Amino acid sequence: MSVKDVVSQRFKELCDERNIKINELANISGVTPSTAYSMMDKNRRDVSIITIKKFCDGLDITLGEFFSTPEFDNLEQEIK
């Protein structure tokens, strides 16, 4: 899995846990729904760290909580 895949999967899991949809995540985060949906689109998935921070703020979690998962810990190094 790529970093982009793991980021979008993590937000999907968090939304599922809270029983909210991606557009609701956008609304509570002050981000446009199109930005949220593009993050979930396998062909686009470009999301900035600022947008990730806004989504985390909307979910009332820290960046540390967001990234503290085995999926992020086990990503392959980009530079070899």
C-alpha positions in Angstrom: 0.0 0.0 0.0 1.1 3.5 -0.7 1.1 6.4 1.8 -1.9 7.9 -0.1 -3.8 4.6 0.3 -3.1 4.4 4.0 -4.2 8.0 4.6 -7.5 7.6 2.7 -8.1 4.2 4.4 -7.4 5.7 7.9 -9.9 8.5 7.3 -12.5 5.9 6.0 -12.0 3.9 9.2 -12.3 6.9 11.4 -15.5 8.0 9.6 -16.9 4.4 9.9 -16.1 4.4 13.7 -18.0 7.7 14.1 -20.8 6.7 11.7 -20.3 9.7 9.5 -19.9 10.1 5.8 -17.0 11.7 3.9 -19.0 14.8 3.1 -19.8 15.1 6.8 -16.1 14.9 7.6 -15.5 17.7 5.1 -18.3 19.9 6.7 -17.0 19.5 10.3 -13.4 20.1 9.1 -14.1 23.3 7.1 -12.9 21.6 3.9 -14.9 21.4 0.6 -16.6 18.0 0.0 -14.8 17.8 -3.4 -11.4 17.9 -1.5 -12.6 15.1 0.8 -13.9 13.0 -2.1 -10.7 13.5 -4.2 -8.7 12.2 -1.3 -10.8 9.0 -1.5 -10.5 8.7 -5.3 -7.9 6.1 -6.1 -6.8 8.0 -9.2 -6.3 11.4 -7.5 -5.6 11.0 -3.7 -3.5 14.1 -3.4 -4.0 15.6 0.0 -1.8 18.1 1.8 -0.7 17.8 5.4 -2.7 21.0 6.1 -5.8 19.2 4.8 -5.0 16.2 6.9 -4.6 18.5 9.9 -8.0 20.0 9.2 -9.7 16.6 9.0 -8.0 15.6 12.3 -9.3 18.8 13.9 -12.8 18.0 12.6 -12.5 14.6 14.1 -11.0 16.0 17.4 -7.9 14.0 17.2 -4.2 14.9 17.0 -1.9 14.3 14.0 -0.1 11.9 16.3 -3.2 9.9 17.0 -4.0 9.8 13.2 -0.5 8.6 12.2 -0.1 6.2 15.2 -1.2 3.0 13.5 0.6 -0.2 12.5 -0.3 0.6 8.8 1.8 3.8 8.9 4.6 2.2 11.0 4.9 -0.6 8.4 5.0 1.5 5.3 8.0 0.8 3.1 10.7 3.5 3.1 10.5 5.9 0.1 14.3 6.3 -0.1 16.4 3.3 -0.3 
